[in-house]
């Protein structure tokens, strides 16, 4: 970490001669790469050369440095002539020019090399098996994360985008997939496959995979043109692959409708014997064999990677600290597939499960509550970036409104296409296009560590249907409160008619009066789950007796008697309940329940409140389940009281009323 921030992000420093020497990755701009490699899967070796055509971004550039990691360099040519004044330390090739380059001067550096490409300590790099060889373009623990340098000399940085000419020579029994257009397949003593990537991309998105493949070929009729689909698969997987990809063209149409045309030449997946996910290489997604089992249970992975064709590949984050613009978006696209392919209920279920993981695991996985922007490099690929990034995009969607949100997203992708964007770029663009001041939103949701909690603490109505509502905000993770909040308020009458309005406020608490079209029996906050705060909730319309489950809210309702139609909403509040200071009870610290509902006379039900592994460890470490009791109060601010219950193995069951419930230990 220290080395990265003191070297990689410093613009320049001075030598003992007073000459300005800039960071080597920021000093040059690569125009194109010609990668020519002979790959031997059985020997786990590569051999060949790469020609790097580049220009200088500054005057008086006398030293050029290229990234190459732990391979053997045998020779270097400059503009097709042998060059001797170079050195290599297993990570950087240093070339000292006799005649310094001026700004925009072009030079071609041809590096000959061979060896066994390495893997990252945890994820990424170059992989071999007896029958395959393939790369995964990032190194999750490497700095920088871009990991082209494990197999070709390059300027290994997100912001240096180039085009690629790729030639791979392999034994006859193998074939090769890569990004771009297959321009030639030459058969001689060995087979040579030539690909051309004609759009500029960074080094981490270039790929190669060598294996004994056959291809599935289809055509997708896109919104502007026909697009080839190619799936490289082992022969024994073909039938299962086709079943697992049955929705591929539907998802492509979903993405094109939401984000604009697919701008690449081909949609290509290559199955590799990888055990930990996939990599979104341009026009050649490398994905684990296990994702194609003949079912649709891995669709989230398959279409997460496809969405990178817009978020990451088309518009790339400017720095690793902006990675949520790649991965948060791709994670949210998983949910958008659920919404547009299977409907709103599947969408809500998918969001709810992801949100649960954010609330309970992001700060544990990433060693504390973290802001999305300027992410610490140790957590670039952490839960906060992926899952909370998706949560924040979901919240931003509501904050802006669907039609404006998706129209602006199309414009954003078109404006920054084949280039890079930072979090600040993203904020400024959306603010300008939507004409909504997003400063308060980004300051809280993106730049702060705070996690918000909102609740209605009190509401009352008069005879003219004027409803006075008080909303309170609490935060954990930091002390910063959200400003310019926009929260939907739902008014529900005894016949389950619904009206909604927007409650806007800043700070800790606000009280406002709303004119409702009817006399409400219940006032709810964020019934459609548009805001990723510290709650997980679900509701049911109750028509019959029986069991109703509330999934990630850790609650079930057993309806024993009902007259007419009713409504129950269970909210898991994922923070400590406010309570009076006393030594009588030890309160469960990281969740309690709010049960809201509308039901008529003669309604009778039991509520089951479940124990889970997510319960606060300090609460369960010293006590057994047999020590846990349940407390109740009608609303926030009232005193908690003990109520009778039946104890079961996994839950406490009690008569169900509207109000709040929590677990406690009687001291």
MARZAFI-306017 format. One record per residue (C-alpha): x, y, z; residue in one letter. Coordinates in steps of 0.25 Angstrom, whole numbers, plus 2048, in hexadecimal, padded with zeros to 3 digits. Each point is the difference from the previous one (the first is absolute). Layout:
XYZA...
# end
This chain:
800800800X80A80A804X8097FD7F3X7F48027F7X7FB80D806X80E806800X8047FC7F3X7F47FD7F7X7F880C803X80C80A800X8008097F4X80F802800X80C800808X80F8057FEX80C7F97FDX80E805806X8028077F2X7F3808802X7F97F97F4X7F17FE802X7FD7F1800X7F17FD7FFX7F97F3804X8037F77F5X7F27FC7FEX7FB80E7FEX80B8047F7X7FD7F87F3X7F37FD7F9X8007F27F8X7FA8017F2X7FF7F17FDX8067F2804X8057F57F7X8007F4809X8067F37F9X8017F4809X8027F17FFX7F97FA80CX8027F2805X7F67FB80AX8077F3803X80D807803X7FA80C807X8088097F8X7FF80C7F6X80A8067F6X7FF80B7F6X80180F7FFX7F780C802X80180D7F8X7FC80C808X7FD80D7F8X7FF80C809X80280F800X80680980BX7F6809808X80B80A804X80C8067FAX80E7FB803X7FC7F2803X80D7F8800X7FC7F4808X7F47F77FDX7FC7F5809X7F77F47FDX7F97F780AX8047F17FFX7FF7F680BX80A7F5803X8037FB7F1X80D7FF7F9X80380C7F7X80A7FB7F5X80180C7F6X7FA80E7FDX7FF8077F3X7FC80F7FFX7FA8047F2X8047F27FBX80F802804X8077F880BX80180980DX80A7FD80BX7FE80B80AX7F57F9808X7FE7F980EX7F67F7806X7FD7FD80FX7F57F67FFX7F580B800X80580C7F8X8078007F3X80880D800X8048067F2X80A80C800X7FF8077F2X80C8077FAX7F780B7FAX7F480580AX7F28007FAX7F880C7FFX7F1801803X7F97F77F6X80C7FA7FAX7FD7F17FDX8097F4802X7FF7F17FEX8067F780BX8017F17FCX8027F780CX8047F17FFX7FD7F880CX7FC7F2805X7FD7F980DX7F57FB809X7F680B803X7FC80180FX7F3801808X7FC80A80AX8017FB80EX7F07FF801X7FA8037F3X8048037F2X80C7FE7F7X8037F57F6X7FB7F2802X8057F37FBX7FA7F2800X8047F37F8X7F68057F5X7FE80F802X80780D801X7F980D803X80180D807X7F780780AX80380F7FEX80180680EX8087FC80CX7F880380CX80C80280AX8098057F5X80380F7FFX7FC8057F7X7F47F67FEX8018017F1X8087F37FDX8038007F1X80F800804X8007F1804X8007FC7F1X80480C7F7X80880D802X7F780C802X7FC80D806X7F77F980BX7F680A804X7F18027FEX80180D7F9X8097FC7F5X7F77FA7F5X8067FB7F3X7FC7F67F5X8067F27FEX8057F77F6X8017F2805X8077F47FBX8007F3807X8077F37FCX7FC7F3806X8007F17FDX7F77FA7F6X7F67FA80AX7FD80D807X7F980D7FCX80080E805X7F680A804X80380F803X7FA80D7FFX7FC8077F3X7FE7FB7F2X8077F37FBX8078057F4X8087F37FCX8027F2804X80D7FB7FAX8037F1800X80F7FC7FEX8087F780AX7F980780BX7F28087FFX80080F801X7F4808804X80080F7FDX7F6809807X7FE80F7FEX7FA80980BX7FD80D7F9X7FA80880CX80A80680AX8007F880DX8097FF80CX80A7F5803X7F87F980AX7F57FD7F6X8087F97F6X7FF7F1800X8057F27FAX7FA7F2803X8067F47FAX7F97F3801X7F97F47F9X7F38077FDX7F58007F6X7F780C7FEX7F1803801X7FD80B7F6X7F48097FFX7FB80D7FCX7FA80B809X7F780A7F8X80480C808X7F980E800X8098057F5X8077F47FAX8027F1800X80A7FB80AX8077F3800X8007F780CX80B7F6802X8017F780CX80D7F8802X7FD7F3807X8067F2802X7F87F67F8X7FA7F980CX7FA80D805X7F88057F4X7F27FC803X80180580FX80680D7FBX7F58037F6X7F67FD80BX80780A80AX80080A7F5X7F27FF7FCX7FD80F804X80D8067FAX7F98077F4X7F5805809X80A80680AX8088077F5X7F38067FBX7FD80580FX80E806801X7FF8077F2X7F2805804X80580680DX80F8047FDX8008027F1X8067F77F4X80A7F5802X80D8077FAX8097F47FFX8027F77F4X7FC7F3807X7FA7FA80CX80A7F5804X8017F780CX80B7F6803X7FF7F580AX80C7FE809X8037F680BX80080C80AX7FA7FE80EX7FD80E804X7F78087F7X8038077F3X80780B7F9X7F980A7F6X80B8017F6X7FC8087F4X7F87F77F6X8057F4807X7FA7FD80EX8087F6807X7F77F8809X8017F4809X7FB7F37FAX7F77FD80CX7F780C7FCX7FA7F87F5X7FA7F4807X7F38007F7X7F880880AX7FE80F802X80680180EX80C8077FCX7FA80B7F7X80480B809X80F7FD7FDX7FD7FE7F1X7F980D7FFX80880880AX80C7FE7F7X7F88037F3X7FC80E806X80E804801X7FF8017F1X7FA80E804X80680280EX80F7FE801X8037FC7F1X7F980C7F9X80280A80BX80B7FC80AX80280580EX80B80A800X8077FA80CX7FF7F4809X7F980980AX7F58027F7X7FE7F17FEX7F1801804X7FD8067F3X8047F37FAX7FC7F680AX7F5807807X7F98027F3X8027F27FBX7FA7FA80DX7F48097FFX7FE7FB7F2X7FE7F2806X7F4806806X7FB8077F4X8017F37F9X7F77FA80AX7F680C7FFX7FF8007F1X8017F07FEX7F87FB80BX7F880C806X80080A80CX7FE7F580BX80D7F97FCX80780D7FFX7FC80480EX8047F2805X80E8027F9X80280E806X7FC7FC80DX80A7F4801X80B8097FBX7FC80B80AX8007F680BX80F7FD7FDX80480E7FFX7FA80380EX8067F4807X80C7FD7F9X80680C7F8X80780680DX8057F2804X8057FC7F3X80780E7FDX80580280EX7F780C804X7F58097FAX8068067F3X7FC80B7F6X7FE7FB7F2X80980B7F9X80F800802X7FF7F1805X80D7FB807X8077F77F6X7FF7F480AX7F18007FEX7FF8047F1X7F97F37FEX7F87FF80DX7F27FF804X7FF80F802X8038037F1X7F87F57FAX7F47FF809X7FF80D807X8038067F2X7F47FA7FBX7F880480CX80480F7FDX7FC7FF7F1X7F37FA804X7FD80C80AX80580A7F5X7F67FA7F6X7F5804809X80680D804X8008057F1X7F47F87FBX8007F47F6X7FE8077F3X80B80B803X8097F6807X8017F77F4X80080B7F5X80C806808X8077F3801X7FF7FE7F1X80680E7FEX80B7FD80AX8047F47F9X8008067F2X80780D805X80C7F8807X8007F47F6X80E7FA7FEX80680980BX80080180FX7F780780AX80380380FX7F580180BX80180F7FFX7FE7FF7F1X7F47F7803X7FA80980AX80280D7F7X7FA7F97F4X7F37FB807X7FE80D807X8028087F3X7F77F77F8X7F57FE80AX80080F805X8007FA80EX80A80480AX8067F3804X80B806809X7F97FC80DX7FC7F27FBX80F7FD7FCX80680680CX7F87F7809X7FE7F37F8X80D8007F8X80A808808X7FD7FD80EX8007F3809X7F2803806X7F57F67FEX7F2806802X7F47FB807X7F28077FFX7F37FE807X7F3807803X80080380FX7F2806800X7F48037F7X7F2805802X7F58047F7X7F480A802X7F28007FAX8048077F3X80B7F57FDX80B809804X80B7F6804X80B805809X80D7F77FFX80D800808X80C7F97F9X80D7FE808X80E7FC7FAX80A7F8807X80E7FC7FBX80B7F6803X80E7FF7FAX80280F802X7F980C805X7FD8077F3X7F18017FEX7FA8007F2X7FA80D7FAX7F68027F6X7F97F3803X7F57FC7F7X7F77F4806X7F37FB7FBX7F580180AX7F47F67FEX7F2802805X7F77F4801X7F2800803X7F77F4806X7FD7FB7F2X80F8007FDX7FF80C7F6X80E8067FFX80480E7FEX80F804800X80780E801X80F804802X80580480EX80D8097FEX80880480CX80E802805X8067FD80EX7FC7F880BX7F1802800X7F58077F9X7F1801801X7F78047F4X7F18007FDX7FB7F97F4X7F28017FAX7FB7F27FDX7F47FC7F7X7FA7F780BX8017FD80FX80C7F7801X8007F4809X80F7FE7FFX80C8097FBX80C7F97FCX80E8047FBX8077FB7F3X7F67F47FEX8067FE7F2X80E7FE806X80780B7F8X80A80580BX80B7F7804X80080480FX8017F780CX7F37F97FEX7FC7F37F9X7F17FF7FEX7F57F87F9X7F1801800X7F47F67FDX7F28037FCX7F97F680AX7F37F97FBX8017F2806X8057F980DX80D7F97FFX80F803800X80680D7FAX80F8017FFX80880D800X80D7FA7FBX80C809804X7F880780BX8027F3809X7F1800802X7F37F77FDX7F2803803X7F67F5803X7F28057FDX7F67F9808X7F48087FEX7FC80B7F6X7F48087FCX8018067F2X80D8047FAX80C805808X80F8057FFX80C7FD808X80E8067FEX80C7FB808X80C809801X80E7FB805X80680C805X80F7FD800X80680880BX7FE80180FX7F2804805X7FF80D808X7FD7FD80EX80080580EX80D7FF808X7FE7F580AX8077F4805X7F47F77FFX8027FB7F1X80C7FE7F7X7FA8047F2X8037F97F3X80980A7F9X7FF7FE7F1X7F17FE7FDX7F2802805X7F37FF7F9X7F48097FCX7F37F97FDX7F68097F8X7F37FC7FCX7F18027FDX7F77F6805X7F1800804X7F97FA80CX8017F2804X80E7FF7FAX8097F7807X80F7FC7FDX80D7FB805X80D8067FDX80D7F87FFX80D808803X80C7F87FBX80E7FE806X80A8027F6X80F7FF7FEX80080F7FEX7FD80380EX80A808807X80B7F7805X80180880DX7F27FC802X8017F27FEX80F7FD805X7FC80080FX7F27FB7FFX7F87F47FAX7F38017F8X7F97FC80DX80380D806X7FA8087F5X7F3807802X7F78097F8X7FD80F803X7F58087F9X7FB80E7FFX7F68077F8X80980B7F9X80D806801X80280880DX7F77F7809X8067F780BX8037F27FCX7F87F5808X8017F1801X7F67F87F9X7FC7F1801X8057F77F5X8037F27FCX80E7FC7FEX8047F77F4X80D7FB7FBX80280B7F6X7F680B804X7F780680BX7F28007FDX7F680A806X7F28077FDX80280A7F5X7FC80E801X80580D7F9X80C806806X80F7FC803X8067F4805X80F7FD804X8087F5807X80680280DX8077F980CX7FA80380EX80C803808X
# end
